[in-house]
Amino acid sequence: MAQTFIVKGDVVTNASTNDFGKAHFVRITATSDVTGTVFESDGSTQLGQFYLENGDTVIIEKKPADKITCGTSKGSAVGSPRG
């Protein structure tokens, strides 16, 4: 099934405490099985984790200053088509 989203930035490979340009939504695609982590803006206070199998894609909703770390993945800032 196709996903519709608004592209907002460049692709980041293996994100490490990245805020994706202060994006509210970030699309992550696993390039291998991986556990990702969302952090508060300080980069050390963990808010939660998510698991993706190789090839899985998820859109994470976060506060603009929150950061994502997710090795073996590709991620980019996106906008919601919800309007």
C-alpha positions in Angstrom: 0.0 0.0 0.0 1.4 3.4 -1.0 1.9 6.1 1.7 1.3 9.7 1.1 3.5 12.3 2.8 5.1 15.7 2.2 8.9 15.5 1.8 10.6 18.1 4.1 14.3 17.3 4.0 17.2 15.2 3.0 17.7 11.5 3.8 19.8 10.8 6.9 21.6 7.5 7.1 21.9 5.9 10.5 20.6 8.8 12.5 22.3 9.6 15.8 20.5 12.1 18.1 19.2 13.9 15.1 16.3 16.3 15.2 15.7 16.2 11.4 15.6 19.9 11.0 13.1 20.3 13.9 10.6 18.2 12.0 7.3 17.2 13.7 7.1 13.9 11.7 10.0 11.7 10.6 9.8 8.7 8.3 12.3 5.9 9.1 13.0 2.9 7.0 15.1 0.0 8.4 17.9 -1.2 6.3 18.4 -4.1 8.8 16.6 -5.2 12.0 17.0 -2.2 14.4 15.7 -0.7 17.6 15.4 3.1 17.4 15.2 5.6 20.3 13.5 8.9 20.7 15.2 11.4 23.1 14.2 14.8 24.5 16.0 17.8 23.1 18.9 17.2 25.6 19.8 14.1 23.7 20.1 12.0 26.8 16.6 11.7 28.3 14.9 8.7 26.6 11.3 9.1 25.7 10.8 5.7 24.1 11.9 3.0 21.7 10.6 1.4 18.6 11.6 -1.8 16.7 11.7 -2.2 13.0 12.5 -5.3 10.9 14.6 -5.0 7.8 12.5 -3.1 5.2 9.8 -1.8 7.7 8.9 1.8 7.6 7.3 4.0 10.3 6.4 7.6 10.6 7.4 9.0 14.1 5.5 12.0 15.5 7.7 14.0 17.9 8.2 17.4 19.3 10.4 19.6 17.0 13.4 19.6 19.3 13.2 15.8 20.2 15.9 13.7 18.6 16.0 10.2 17.1 18.8 7.7 17.1 18.3 4.7 14.7 21.3 2.8 13.3 20.9 0.8 10.1 18.2 3.0 8.8 17.3 5.8 6.5 15.2 8.7 7.8 13.8 12.0 6.5 11.6 14.8 7.7 8.1 14.6 6.3 4.9 16.5 6.7 1.5 15.0 7.4 -1.0 14.9 4.5 -3.8 15.2 7.1 -3.9 19.0 6.6 
